[in-house]
Amino acid sequence: MYTVVTGAAGFIGANLCRALNARGERDILAVDRLDASDKFANLVGLDIADYLDADEFAARLEDGDFDGDLAAVLHQGACSDTMERDGAFMMRNNYRYSVRLLEHCQNDDVPLYYASSAAVYGNGTTFTEAREHEAPLNVYAYSKVAFDHRVRRTLDDRTAPIAGFRYFNVYGPHEQHKGRMASVMWHFWNQYRADGRVRLFEGADGIANGEQRRDFVSVDDVVRVNLDFLDHPERSGIFNVGSGRAETYNAVAAAIINAARAIEGRPAAEVAELVAEGAITYVPFPPALVGRYQNYTQADLSRLRASGYAATTLTLDEGVSRYVEWLMARERA
């Protein structure tokens, strides 16, 4: 039987496929869209049973080609561009496609584990998995919360496990194809390697320069959650997946720079020292993001912990150090 990974050539999907391979899984059906994309490189080296375009996969599901042949679906595929304004496309690609998978999985008793997003919380300050805290700021976030709502209506009468994961700011290997939607770790790394400095947004609305705070979570932790739920089919619901810690952009920039300095045999430096050296600088806040930017996020992991998931998450320094080592290894290859 196949384990399906949608978005298999994408950031989280590719890491999931690698982790499944590491567990000895070879019957992986990789599903994605590779139109005009360099993300095919993320598939190189993977041991998969087959690859299907996302639309072909959906059509074959509806034709019954995979009835009784799917062990689980890890649904990571979506358009994640928060600046995308084509609402019809976003709802067709993110919401309606997900509904088709949900319906098939329920009809054929197949566990479904899918990617939601912390973007559903908008500019809120309470990050618990309840409708009263959901206030999406863009159509991407709306497409995610709309599917969460559909799942909630299904949970009580489900015929197979369903778990949605509200990812906070994920970073790590194999995200390079995402361009401007890649993590700030990726962008900060490239800035630092290019000209020896990292550029952060100036403060606004009473927030000091670089002091915007986000919950940054390593893709290693995201993969670990997915596989743990795959191993525990008794769990269902919608869960936050983050580190549970809000980190400043100043701290992230310092972690990136200090991880590079450590590899180069240089001592670490505090944020103030890096600012004084010009290694951290500040640029005006983009007008296009005013009112559309989350200045603070921090995952409430209570529901995830209550489900039985007990693994600790990597600290910022641990996760960034691993990522920088991987990035530098790619440069040397």
C-alpha positions as CSV (number, residue, x, y, z in Angstrom):
1,M,0.0,0.0,0.0
2,Y,1.1,3.5,-0.7
3,T,1.8,6.4,1.7
4,V,0.9,9.5,-0.3
5,V,2.8,12.7,0.2
6,T,1.3,15.7,-1.6
7,G,3.6,18.6,-2.1
8,A,6.4,16.0,-2.2
9,A,8.8,18.2,-4.1
10,G,8.1,21.1,-1.7
11,F,9.8,22.1,1.5
12,I,8.0,20.1,4.2
13,G,6.9,17.3,1.8
14,A,10.4,16.6,0.7
15,N,11.6,16.4,4.3
16,L,8.7,14.1,5.1
17,C,9.7,11.8,2.2
18,R,13.3,11.7,3.4
19,A,12.2,10.8,6.9
20,L,9.9,8.1,5.6
21,N,12.8,6.7,3.6
22,A,14.9,6.8,6.8
23,R,12.3,4.6,8.4
24,G,12.5,2.1,5.6
25,E,9.4,3.3,3.7
26,R,9.7,2.9,0.0
27,D,6.1,2.6,-1.1
28,I,5.7,6.4,-1.3
29,L,3.5,8.0,-3.9
30,A,4.9,11.5,-4.5
31,V,2.3,14.1,-5.7
32,D,3.0,17.6,-6.7
33,R,3.0,20.2,-9.5
34,L,6.3,20.8,-11.2
35,D,5.2,23.5,-13.8
36,A,8.1,25.9,-14.3
37,S,9.7,25.1,-11.0
38,D,13.1,24.1,-9.8
39,K,11.8,22.3,-6.8
40,F,12.2,19.0,-8.7
41,A,15.6,19.0,-7.2
42,N,14.1,18.2,-3.8
43,L,13.0,14.8,-5.3
44,V,16.5,13.9,-6.3
45,G,17.8,11.1,-4.1
46,L,14.4,10.1,-2.8
47,D,13.3,6.5,-3.0
48,I,9.7,6.7,-4.2
49,A,7.4,4.2,-5.8
50,D,5.8,6.7,-8.3
51,Y,5.2,10.4,-9.0
52,L,1.9,11.9,-10.1
53,D,0.9,15.4,-11.0
54,A,-1.6,16.7,-8.4
55,D,-4.5,16.9,-10.9
56,E,-3.8,13.5,-12.3
57,F,-3.8,12.0,-8.8
58,A,-7.1,13.7,-7.9
59,A,-8.7,12.4,-11.1
60,R,-7.4,8.9,-10.5
61,L,-8.7,8.9,-6.9
62,E,-12.2,9.8,-8.2
63,D,-11.9,7.0,-10.8
64,G,-11.2,4.5,-8.0
65,D,-7.7,3.6,-9.2
66,F,-6.4,3.7,-5.6
67,D,-9.3,2.2,-3.7
68,G,-7.9,0.0,-1.0
69,D,-4.3,0.9,-1.9
70,L,-3.6,3.9,0.3
71,A,-2.2,3.5,3.8
72,A,-2.2,7.2,4.6
73,V,-2.2,10.6,3.0
74,L,0.2,13.3,4.2
75,H,-1.2,16.3,2.5
76,Q,1.4,19.1,2.4
77,G,0.6,20.5,-1.1
78,A,-0.7,24.1,-1.3
79,C,-0.1,27.6,-2.6
80,S,1.6,29.2,0.4
81,D,2.0,32.7,-1.1
82,T,0.5,35.1,1.4
83,M,0.6,37.9,-1.1
84,E,-1.4,36.0,-3.8
85,R,-4.5,38.0,-4.6
86,D,-6.3,35.5,-6.9
87,G,-8.9,34.2,-4.5
88,A,-10.5,31.9,-7.0
89,F,-7.2,30.1,-7.6
90,M,-6.4,29.9,-3.9
91,M,-9.7,28.4,-3.0
92,R,-9.6,26.0,-5.9
93,N,-6.0,24.9,-5.2
94,N,-5.9,24.9,-1.4
95,Y,-9.5,24.4,-0.2
96,R,-11.4,22.5,-2.9
97,Y,-8.5,20.1,-3.6
98,S,-8.2,19.4,0.1
99,V,-11.9,18.7,0.3
100,R,-11.6,16.1,-2.5
101,L,-8.9,14.3,-0.6
102,L,-10.8,14.5,2.6
103,E,-13.9,12.9,1.0
104,H,-11.9,10.1,-0.5
105,C,-10.0,9.4,2.7
106,Q,-13.2,9.2,4.7
107,N,-15.0,7.0,2.0
108,D,-12.0,4.6,1.9
109,D,-11.0,4.6,5.6
110,V,-7.6,6.3,4.9
111,P,-5.9,8.5,7.6
112,L,-5.4,12.1,6.5
113,Y,-2.7,14.3,8.0
114,Y,-2.7,17.8,6.5
115,A,-0.9,21.1,6.7
116,S,-2.9,24.0,8.1
117,S,-1.2,27.3,9.1
118,A,-0.8,29.7,12.0
119,A,-1.7,32.4,9.4
120,V,-5.4,31.6,10.4
121,Y,-4.8,33.6,13.6
122,G,-4.1,36.9,11.8
123,N,-3.1,39.7,14.1
124,G,-4.5,38.0,17.2
125,T,-2.6,37.5,20.4
126,T,-4.2,34.2,21.5
127,F,-3.0,31.2,19.6
128,T,-5.3,28.3,20.6
129,E,-7.2,26.1,18.2
130,A,-10.6,27.7,18.6
131,R,-12.8,29.6,16.1
132,E,-13.0,32.7,18.2
133,H,-9.3,33.3,17.8
134,E,-9.3,32.9,14.0
135,A,-9.0,36.1,11.9
136,P,-7.2,35.5,8.6
137,L,-5.7,38.6,7.0
138,N,-5.4,37.2,3.4
139,V,-7.0,34.7,1.1
140,Y,-4.2,32.1,1.7
141,A,-5.1,32.1,5.5
142,Y,-8.8,32.0,4.7
143,S,-8.3,29.0,2.4
144,K,-6.6,27.2,5.3
145,V,-9.2,28.1,8.0
146,A,-12.0,27.2,5.6
147,F,-10.7,23.7,5.3
148,D,-10.2,23.5,9.1
149,H,-13.9,24.4,9.4
150,R,-14.8,21.6,7.0
151,V,-12.7,19.1,9.0
152,R,-14.3,20.2,12.3
153,R,-17.7,19.3,10.7
154,T,-16.4,15.9,9.9
155,L,-14.5,14.9,13.1
156,D,-17.4,13.6,15.1
157,D,-18.5,11.2,12.3
158,R,-15.1,10.4,10.9
159,T,-14.4,6.9,9.6
160,A,-10.6,7.3,9.7
161,P,-8.1,9.6,11.5
162,I,-7.9,13.2,10.5
163,A,-5.3,15.6,11.9
164,G,-4.6,19.1,10.8
165,F,-1.3,20.9,11.8
166,R,-1.2,24.6,12.1
167,Y,2.4,25.2,11.3
168,F,4.0,28.3,12.6
169,N,7.1,29.7,10.9
170,V,8.9,26.7,9.6
171,Y,12.6,26.8,8.5
172,G,15.2,24.3,7.4
173,P,16.7,22.3,4.5
174,H,15.1,22.1,1.1
175,E,13.2,25.4,1.2
176,Q,15.4,27.2,-1.4
177,H,12.9,27.0,-4.2
178,K,10.3,29.0,-2.3
179,G,12.0,32.4,-3.2
180,R,10.5,35.3,-1.3
181,M,8.2,32.9,0.7
182,A,11.2,31.0,2.1
183,S,11.9,31.4,5.8
184,V,13.7,34.5,7.2
185,M,16.5,32.1,8.2
186,W,17.1,31.4,4.5
187,H,17.0,35.1,3.6
188,F,19.1,36.2,6.5
189,W,21.7,33.5,5.6
190,N,21.9,34.7,2.0
191,Q,22.2,38.3,3.0
192,Y,25.0,37.5,5.4
193,R,26.9,35.4,2.9
194,A,26.5,38.1,0.2
195,D,27.6,41.2,2.1
196,G,28.3,40.3,5.7
197,R,25.1,41.8,7.2
198,V,21.5,40.9,7.8
199,R,18.8,43.5,7.1
200,L,15.8,43.6,9.5
201,F,12.6,45.6,9.4
202,E,12.5,48.8,11.5
203,G,10.0,48.9,14.3
204,A,6.5,50.2,14.0
205,D,3.4,50.6,16.2
206,G,5.5,50.8,19.3
207,I,7.7,47.9,18.4
208,A,11.5,48.5,18.5
209,N,13.7,47.8,15.5
210,G,13.9,44.0,14.9
211,E,11.8,43.2,17.9
212,Q,8.9,41.7,16.0
213,R,8.4,38.2,17.5
214,R,7.5,35.0,15.8
215,D,7.3,31.3,16.8
216,F,10.0,29.7,14.6
217,V,10.0,25.9,14.3
218,S,12.5,23.6,12.7
219,V,11.2,21.4,9.9
220,D,12.8,18.5,11.9
221,D,10.2,19.1,14.5
222,V,7.4,19.4,12.0
223,V,8.3,16.1,10.4
224,R,8.6,14.5,13.9
225,V,5.0,15.5,14.7
226,N,3.6,14.2,11.4
227,L,5.3,10.8,11.8
228,D,4.3,10.5,15.4
229,F,0.6,11.0,14.5
230,L,1.1,8.5,11.6
231,D,2.2,6.0,14.3
232,H,-0.8,6.9,16.6
233,P,-4.0,6.6,14.5
234,E,-6.1,7.0,17.6
235,R,-5.5,10.8,17.5
236,S,-7.5,13.2,15.5
237,G,-8.2,17.0,15.6
238,I,-6.5,20.3,14.7
239,F,-3.3,21.1,16.5
240,N,-0.7,23.9,16.6
241,V,2.8,22.9,15.6
242,G,5.5,25.3,16.7
243,S,8.3,25.7,19.1
244,G,6.0,27.3,21.8
245,R,8.5,30.2,22.0
246,A,8.3,33.7,20.5
247,E,11.7,34.8,19.2
248,T,12.7,38.3,18.0
249,Y,14.0,38.8,14.6
250,N,17.1,40.3,16.3
251,A,17.6,36.9,18.0
252,V,17.2,35.0,14.7
253,A,19.7,37.2,12.9
254,A,22.2,36.8,15.8
255,A,21.7,33.0,15.7
256,I,22.4,32.9,12.0
257,I,25.5,35.0,12.2
258,N,26.8,33.3,15.3
259,A,26.3,29.8,13.8
260,A,28.4,30.9,10.8
261,R,31.0,32.5,13.0
262,A,31.3,29.3,15.1
263,I,32.0,27.2,11.9
264,E,34.6,29.8,11.0
265,G,36.2,29.6,14.4
266,R,35.1,33.1,15.5
267,P,33.4,33.9,18.8
268,A,29.7,34.6,19.2
269,A,28.5,38.2,19.6
270,E,25.4,39.8,21.2
271,V,22.8,41.6,19.2
272,A,24.0,45.1,20.3
273,E,27.6,44.2,19.3
274,L,26.4,42.9,15.9
275,V,24.4,46.1,15.3
276,A,27.5,48.2,16.3
277,E,29.6,46.2,13.8
278,G,27.0,46.7,11.0
279,A,26.4,43.0,10.8
280,I,22.7,43.7,11.7
281,T,21.0,46.7,10.0
282,Y,17.5,48.0,9.8
283,V,15.4,48.9,6.7
284,P,12.0,50.7,6.5
285,F,8.9,48.5,7.1
286,P,7.3,47.8,3.7
287,P,4.0,49.7,3.1
288,A,2.5,46.7,1.4
289,L,2.6,44.7,4.6
290,V,1.0,47.3,6.9
291,G,-2.1,45.7,8.4
292,R,-1.2,42.4,6.8
293,Y,1.7,41.3,9.0
294,Q,1.8,39.2,12.2
295,N,4.1,41.1,14.6
296,Y,3.7,38.4,17.3
297,T,3.0,34.6,17.2
298,Q,3.6,31.9,19.8
299,A,2.0,28.5,19.5
300,D,-0.1,27.3,22.4
301,L,0.9,23.6,22.4
302,S,-1.5,22.5,25.1
303,R,-3.7,20.5,22.8
304,L,-0.8,18.9,21.0
305,R,0.7,17.8,24.4
306,A,-2.7,16.6,25.6
307,S,-3.0,14.4,22.6
308,G,0.1,12.5,23.8
309,Y,2.8,14.1,21.8
310,A,5.7,14.6,24.3
311,A,8.8,15.3,22.3
312,T,10.7,18.5,23.0
313,T,11.3,21.0,20.2
314,L,14.7,22.2,19.1
315,T,15.7,25.6,20.6
316,L,16.4,28.4,18.2
317,D,20.1,28.0,18.5
318,E,20.0,24.3,18.0
319,G,17.7,24.5,14.9
320,V,19.6,27.3,13.3
321,S,23.0,25.7,13.9
322,R,21.8,22.5,12.2
323,Y,20.4,24.5,9.3
324,V,23.6,26.6,8.8
325,E,25.7,23.5,8.9
326,W,23.5,22.0,6.1
327,L,23.7,25.3,4.1
328,M,27.5,25.5,4.4
329,A,27.8,21.8,3.4
330,R,25.9,22.6,0.2
331,E,28.2,25.5,-0.5
332,R,31.2,23.2,-0.2
333,A,29.7,20.4,-2.3
